[in-house]
Amino acid sequence: MDQDLINTLLGIGAAIFGWVLRTIWQSMRDLQDADQRLADNLTKLQVEIPKTYVPQAQFWKILEDINNKLDRICDKLDNKQDRSIP
């Protein structure tokens, strides 16, 4: 009778231990899948960023054009002569 009780308790303990291990294993798999999805999303984002934002060379060209236009406006204002009041 005592051996049957010990065998039953060990069987129940082994079943619980197996269930815990299976749960941990499944959680690890879920985390690995989530990590892989995040890595894939990051890769897609790295590919999309150059398409979305203005490249630095183009930005500096546009800024230079704006500065040239502002310089021309300043030159015109400097050359402007006001009418004299009679």
Secondary structure, DSSP 8 states (H G I E B T S, - for coil): -HHHHHHHHHHHHHHHHHHHHHHHHHHHHHHHHHHHHHHHHHHHHHHHHHHHS--HHHHHHHHHHHHHHHHHHHHHHHH-------
